[in-house]
Amino acid sequence: MSTAVDRFDDKARATFDRIGQNEVYEGELLRHRVYTRFLHWMVALFFFPALFTGFGIYMPWLFRWFTPIFGGGALSREMHPWFGTGFVVFFGLQMLNWIKPMKWTAADSKWMRNLGKIASGKEKQDLPETGFFNAGQKLQFWEIVGGSVAFLITGIVLWTGTRTFGRWAVAVSYILHDISAVIMLGGIFIHLYLSTIGEPGTLQAMIRGAVSEAWAWTFHPAWYKEVTGRDPVQACEEARQRGKFEGK
């Protein structure tokens, strides 16, 4: 039975598919449709200005060179909560868009137990059970969910000030807000690395919406099998025999 979230998501996907375009060529698979890509880039569009204005506000002695980009310190302070609000709103929509594939499974627990081999590159392909998202991606997703909730609650306290919540609430909110920002920044560095150098071919999934079949059977074998009906190990071996794939 479809839920209100499912119906909303289906309508949003259909609407954005009419506006945008999914470019999928021979040897590729559609991974992210227009609506998902739109949300992803809107999240980034609001996250980084929120981050930079936040740095300028909380550590002006170190990051004061950020503030002229946004019209100076006073204007940066005024814009920061609006950037943060935009980030929380669009990530909230992204959460609804991805809530089902982000559910934790037994395959994710197995992935975590094999994290060392996966990170070191000893495994040529990811675990056969790895679906649309792996456990690392799911952990980061839920970390951002938690961080967004923390940003929202502490941001409201900081925005309204001591007259509404008192000095202690504001002081604690400053600390939690900053901790959440640092944790999320660390996750973003990991995300940027894996989407470019760490897993080549990932970035185009958020630009054109498609990935190569080789990328799919290497990093998300179970998803590859789900959408193609083919065994990922066999597909990889056949590609090697044809000289079209050399592995990681």
C-alpha positions in Angstrom: 0.0 0.0 0.0 1.4 3.4 -1.0 1.8 6.0 1.7 1.5 9.8 1.5 5.3 10.0 1.2 5.3 7.5 -1.7 2.6 9.4 -3.5 4.4 12.8 -3.0 7.7 11.3 -4.1 6.2 9.7 -7.2 4.5 13.0 -8.2 7.7 15.0 -7.6 9.7 12.5 -9.7 7.2 12.6 -12.6 7.1 16.4 -12.5 10.9 16.8 -12.6 11.3 14.1 -15.3 9.1 16.3 -17.5 11.2 19.4 -16.8 14.7 17.8 -16.8 16.5 15.0 -18.6 18.1 11.7 -17.7 21.0 10.9 -20.1 21.7 7.2 -20.2 24.0 5.8 -22.9 24.8 2.3 -24.0 26.6 0.4 -21.2 25.1 2.6 -18.5 22.3 2.3 -15.9 20.0 5.0 -14.6 20.8 5.7 -10.9 19.5 9.1 -9.9 16.5 10.7 -11.6 16.1 14.4 -12.0 14.2 15.1 -8.8 16.9 13.3 -6.7 19.7 15.3 -8.4 17.8 18.5 -7.9 17.5 17.9 -4.2 21.2 16.9 -3.9 22.4 20.1 -5.5 20.0 22.3 -3.6 21.2 20.7 -0.3 24.8 21.5 -1.4 23.8 25.0 -2.5 22.5 25.9 1.0 24.9 23.8 3.1 28.2 25.5 2.0 27.0 29.1 2.4 25.6 28.1 5.8 29.0 26.6 6.6 31.0 29.6 5.4 28.9 32.2 7.1 28.9 30.1 10.2 32.7 30.0 10.2 32.8 33.8 9.8 30.4 34.3 12.7 31.8 31.8 15.3 35.5 32.1 14.4 36.0 35.6 12.9 39.7 35.7 14.0 40.4 32.8 11.7 37.7 32.9 9.0 36.9 36.6 8.7 38.0 36.5 5.0 34.7 34.6 4.3 32.4 37.4 5.4 33.1 39.9 2.6 31.8 37.3 0.1 28.4 37.6 1.8 28.5 41.4 2.2 30.3 41.7 5.5 30.0 40.4 9.1 26.6 41.9 9.9 24.9 40.6 6.7 26.6 37.2 7.1 25.0 36.9 10.5 21.6 37.8 9.0 21.9 35.3 6.1 23.3 32.4 8.1 20.0 31.2 9.6 18.3 31.5 6.2 21.0 29.4 4.5 20.6 26.9 7.4 16.8 26.8 7.0 17.2 26.1 3.3 19.6 23.3 4.0 17.3 21.6 6.5 14.2 22.0 4.2 15.8 20.5 1.2 17.6 17.7 3.1 14.2 17.0 4.7 12.8 16.4 1.2 15.9 14.3 0.3 15.3 12.2 3.4 11.8 11.5 2.3 13.1 10.6 -1.2 15.7 8.2 0.2 14.1 6.9 3.4 13.3 3.4 2.0 16.8 2.5 0.5 18.5 3.9 3.6 17.0 1.3 5.9 19.6 -0.8 7.7 19.8 -4.5 6.7 21.8 -7.6 7.6 23.9 -6.9 4.5 24.9 -3.6 6.0 26.1 -5.2 9.2 28.2 -7.6 7.1 29.6 -4.7 5.1 30.7 -3.0 8.3 32.5 -6.2 9.4 34.4 -6.2 6.1 35.1 -2.4 6.1 38.9 -2.9 6.4 39.2 -5.0 3.3 36.8 -2.7 1.4 38.7 0.4 2.3 42.1 -1.1 1.6 41.1 -2.2 -1.9 41.8 -5.8 -1.2 38.3 -6.6 -2.4 38.1 -6.1 -6.2 34.3 -5.8 -5.9 32.1 -4.8 -3.1 30.2 -7.5 -1.2 27.6 -9.3 -3.3 24.8 -8.2 -0.9 25.6 -4.4 -1.4 22.4 -2.8 -2.7 21.6 0.7 -3.9 23.4 2.2 -0.9 26.2 0.6 1.1 26.4 0.8 4.9 28.9 3.7 4.9 26.5 5.8 2.8 23.6 4.9 5.1 25.6 5.9 8.2 26.4 9.2 6.7 22.8 9.8 5.7 21.6 9.1 9.2 24.4 11.3 10.6 23.1 14.2 8.5 19.6 13.5 9.6 20.7 13.7 13.2 22.8 16.8 12.5 19.9 18.5 10.7 17.6 17.9 13.7 20.4 19.4 16.0 20.8 22.3 13.6 17.1 23.0 13.6 16.6 22.9 17.3 19.7 24.8 18.3 19.3 27.2 15.4 15.9 28.2 16.6 17.2 28.8 20.1 20.1 30.9 18.8 17.9 32.7 16.4 15.4 33.8 19.0 17.9 34.5 21.7 18.1 34.6 25.5 14.7 36.4 25.9 12.9 33.3 24.8 15.0 30.4 26.0 17.4 31.9 28.6 21.2 32.2 28.7 21.9 28.5 29.6 19.9 27.2 26.6 21.7 29.6 24.3 25.1 28.7 25.6 24.4 24.9 25.3 23.0 25.5 21.8 26.2 27.2 20.7 28.2 24.2 21.7 25.9 21.6 20.2 25.5 23.7 17.0 29.3 23.9 16.5 29.9 20.2 17.3 27.2 19.2 14.8 28.8 21.4 12.2 32.3 19.9 12.7 31.0 16.3 12.5 29.1 17.1 9.4 32.1 18.9 7.8 34.2 15.7 8.4 31.5 13.6 6.7 31.4 16.0 3.7 35.2 15.6 3.2 34.7 11.8 3.1 31.7 12.3 0.7 33.7 14.5 -1.7 36.6 12.1 -1.7 34.5 9.0 -2.4 32.4 10.7 -5.1 35.5 11.7 -7.0 38.9 10.0 -6.4 37.7 7.2 -4.2 35.0 5.8 -6.5 35.6 7.2 -10.0 32.4 7.6 -12.0 30.2 8.4 -9.0 30.0 12.1 -9.7 28.3 11.7 -13.1 25.4 9.9 -11.3 24.5 13.3 -9.8 25.2 15.2 -13.0 23.7 13.1 -15.7 21.9 10.6 -13.5 23.7 7.5 -15.0 26.6 5.2 -14.0 28.5 2.7 -16.0 27.6 -1.0 -15.6 31.2 -1.6 -14.5 30.7 1.0 -11.7 27.4 -0.7 -10.7 28.8 -4.3 -10.5 31.9 -3.1 -8.7 30.4 -0.9 -6.0 26.8 -2.0 -5.8 26.5 -5.6 -7.0 23.1 -6.5 -5.6 21.6 -3.3 -7.1 23.2 -4.2 -10.5 21.6 -7.7 -10.3 18.3 -6.2 -9.3 18.1 -3.8 -12.3 19.7 -6.0 -14.9 18.9 -9.6 -13.8 22.5 -10.5 -14.5 25.1 -11.9 -12.1 27.6 -9.1 -11.4 30.6 -11.4 -11.1 29.8 -13.1 -14.4 29.2 -9.7 -16.1 32.6 -8.5 -14.8 34.4 -11.6 -16.0 32.8 -11.4 -19.5 33.9 -7.7 -19.7 37.4 -8.7 -18.8 37.5 -11.3 -21.5 36.3 -8.7 -24.0 39.1 -6.4 -22.8 36.6 -3.7 -21.7 37.2 -3.8 -18.0 40.4 -4.2 -16.0 39.0 -4.0 -12.5 39.7 -1.6 -9.7 
